[in-house]
Amino acid sequence: MTSIPKPDREIDRRRGEFPGLGDGIHLLSHSLGPVPRTARESMLAYLDRWRRHGSEDAWAEEWWTLSEEVGDRIARFLGGEPGTVQIQPNTSVALSTVASCLDYTKRNRIVITELDFPSTQYIWHEQKRIGAEIVAVPSEGGVVTPLEKILDAIDDRTALVAISHTSFLSSHRLDPVPIIEKAHARGARVLLDCYQSAGIVELKAAGWKVDFLIGGTIKWLCGGPACGYLYVRPGSIRDLEPRLTGWIAHADPFRFAPGAIEYAATVRRFAQGTPNIPGLYSCLPGLKLVEEVGLPNLWAESRRRTQWMVEFARERGWKLNSPADPARRGGSVMIGVKDGREMVRRLAERRVFVDARPNVGLRISPHFFNTDEEVQEGMETLARLKKG
């Protein structure tokens, strides 16, 4: 097969910003991106600010506004407006915060899919204890969730459609527009898990009029396991009162008022307790790098190279567990192998780093910092191992 087609224009891959790239070919951005060089400096800055807190009020000078700063950066990646993203400890808490806003006595149907991440499925199934009805839309062959089946599951009983925009298992990417239109027409809201989308495919939170987006910094945003986030549509912020809450969500948290909470009028009403300040410091360098390289560059590079990977696999007759159509695929390509864990080990011995999932096989994901030569070498190494 020919080499990967050249890009329309070269981009600065910022490879010097990721020291770990010298260890091998990193094709794991769907799981954990490589650590940015400046993350260490950022963490030292946090420790230095903590040390000086007695003489310089770290909360007043920097820490109090840090969640808002990081949230607004992430909002840009999501296609949302400033003031629409509240940083969360992780996506499970973000999802649970949304769940705590719902009243199942009025509408009790939650629509999910079989290809959603297990943690989100666990949370929704536990809502059955307080009256929720969970409808899990089945997939076709573990790869695609048919749009028509999702639309058919939405009715006048539906409170929320809570689904993955891009599946962690198959990289299947849904078109959210008809789902949002159908849900809103029936009086329901929509939540998209965009953990496997943000930073690698275009998101249009404001244009789609989606009610919620959840995700985290660990994957394509190069921020490591620092924090999760929750986007809330601006028109809904004041209407929702999460039962999962804390003192940071108060309108005047430093009044330390006892009794029932008085919610902040902003997206901060979806916060809980004291924010994870070290996590915020650790994720900022990666977010800045993604912003500097430019989201359109990231999207174009992913489409170009994953499509070449798909054709590489097809030419060899490999089982493809991702959609072949780039319009229906995220930034990963899933390739069937007999023993995923064993193949991951054998590739790692050759300094090619991927991972595997049950019934899926290998998950392989190039990102902007990879060279074309690396991506091609990784796939050719896999081809040699599959022959052996």
Buried (B, 14 or more C-beta within 10 A) or exposed (E): EEEBEEEEEEBEBBBEBBEBBEEBBBBBBBBBBBBBBBBEEBBEBBEEBEEEEEEEEBBEEBBBEBBBBBBBBBBBBBBBBEBBBBBBBBBBBBBBBBBBBBEBEEBBBBBBBEBBBEEBBEBBBEBEEEEBBBBBBEBEEBBBBBBEBBBEBBBEBBBBBBBBBBBBBBBBBBEBEEBBBBBBEBBBBBBBBBBBBBBBBEBEBBEBBBBBBBBBBBBBBBBBBBBBBBBBBBEEBEEBEBEBBBBBBBBEBEEEEEEEBEBBEBBBBBBBEEBBBBBBBBBBBBBBBBBEBEBEBBBBBBBBBBBBBBBBBEEBEBEBBBBEEBEBBBBBBBBBBEEBEEBBEBBEEBBBBBBBBEEBBBBBBBBBBBBBEBBBBBBEBBBEBEEE
